[in-house]
Structure formats: C-alpha cells, structure tokens
Amino acid sequence: MVKNLRGKRPCCICRKWFLPDVRQKERQKTCTPDCKKERHRRQCQAWNKKNKAYFKNNYLGRKLEKTVEQQTASTSPKIPLSRQTQPVLPIEIIATGYG
C-alpha cells in the first residue's frame, strides 16, 4: 500500500478524506467536530455494552445504602435539638413570677 505524502486519511465516521492537524497527526481519527461527537458516542456505547455490570453494581450498592439509611432514620424519631440559651431575667424573678 502506498502511503500518501501529504498525510491525508479517511474519517472513521463519514469516510471523507481529510488532512489531520499537524499536532495530532497520528492520533486524529475524525474530520469535523460532528464526526468527533459521533465517534465518542459510539465508543461510549461499545464500552457500556462491554461493561454492563459496572454501573449495575455501583448504583445498586448506593441504592441499598440509601434504603438502609432511610429505614434506620424512620425507626428512630428525630427530636429537634433546641439551643440552650441563658435566660434574660435572673432565675429568682422567673421562679417567683411563674411559680
């Protein structure tokens, strides 16, 4: 196979020939940002298909933790904690006034 001297290559999505950026010459696979987005979508889809259990295990564990926390929270009643403040009046006046 004869190598093209200018370095043109076909886009892996639309199959149109393009000239890769000089800085990414060997790594660039797509010609336009739209093709790049489509390639990324396809790569993510393939990865997710290959690694189905990754998210299932991760999300299932979190969901179980939340349900356990909710069950323990519902069994123990929450008592609002009021701040302890010093009375404005002396205790003697409060005791004599209110009994």
C-alpha positions in Angstrom: 0.0 0.0 0.0 1.4 3.4 -1.0 1.5 5.9 1.8 0.1 9.4 0.9 2.8 12.0 1.2 0.5 14.8 2.4 -0.8 12.6 5.2 -4.5 12.6 4.2 -6.6 9.9 5.7 -10.3 8.9 5.7 -12.5 9.9 8.5 -13.6 6.8 10.5 -17.2 8.1 10.7 -18.1 9.7 7.3 -15.2 8.1 5.3 -14.3 11.5 3.7 -10.7 12.2 3.2 -9.2 15.0 5.5 -5.8 16.4 6.4 -5.1 15.8 10.1 -4.0 18.6 12.3 -0.2 18.7 12.4 -0.1 18.5 16.3 -2.4 15.4 16.3 -1.3 13.8 13.0 -1.1 10.2 14.2 -4.0 10.3 16.7 -6.7 12.2 14.9 -9.4 9.9 13.6 -12.2 12.2 12.6 -12.5 15.2 10.3 -15.1 17.5 12.0 -16.4 18.1 15.5 -19.7 16.5 14.5 -17.8 13.3 13.5 -15.8 13.5 16.7 -19.0 13.7 18.7 -20.5 10.7 16.9 -17.3 8.7 17.4 -17.3 9.5 21.1 -21.0 8.4 21.3 -20.2 5.1 19.6 -17.2 4.4 21.8 -19.2 5.1 24.9 -22.0 2.8 23.7 -19.5 0.0 23.0 -17.8 0.4 26.4 -21.2 0.4 28.2 -22.2 -2.7 26.3 -19.0 -4.5 27.3 -19.1 -3.3 30.9 -22.8 -3.7 31.8 -22.1 -4.9 35.4 -20.0 -1.8 36.3 -22.9 0.6 36.7 -25.4 -2.0 37.9 -23.1 -2.9 40.9 -22.3 0.7 41.6 -25.8 2.1 41.5 -27.3 -0.9 43.3 -24.9 -0.6 46.2 -25.8 3.1 46.6 -29.5 2.4 46.4 -29.2 -0.2 49.1 -27.3 2.1 51.3 -29.9 4.8 50.9 -32.8 2.4 51.8 -30.9 1.2 54.9 -30.3 4.8 56.0 -34.0 5.7 55.4 -35.2 2.7 57.4 -32.9 3.5 60.3 -33.9 7.1 60.2 -37.6 6.3 60.2 -37.4 3.9 63.2 -35.6 6.4 65.4 -37.7 9.5 65.9 -36.0 12.8 65.3 -36.1 15.2 68.2 -35.3 18.7 67.2 -32.5 20.0 69.3 -33.1 23.4 70.6 -30.2 25.6 71.5 -29.6 26.1 75.2 -29.6 29.8 75.9 -29.2 31.7 79.1 -32.4 33.3 80.4 -32.6 37.1 80.1 -34.1 37.5 83.6 -32.5 36.2 86.7 -33.8 32.8 87.8 -35.2 34.2 91.1 -37.5 36.6 89.3 -38.7 33.8 86.9 -39.3 31.4 89.8 -41.3 34.0 91.9 -43.2 35.3 88.8 -44.3 31.9 87.3 -44.2 29.8 90.4 
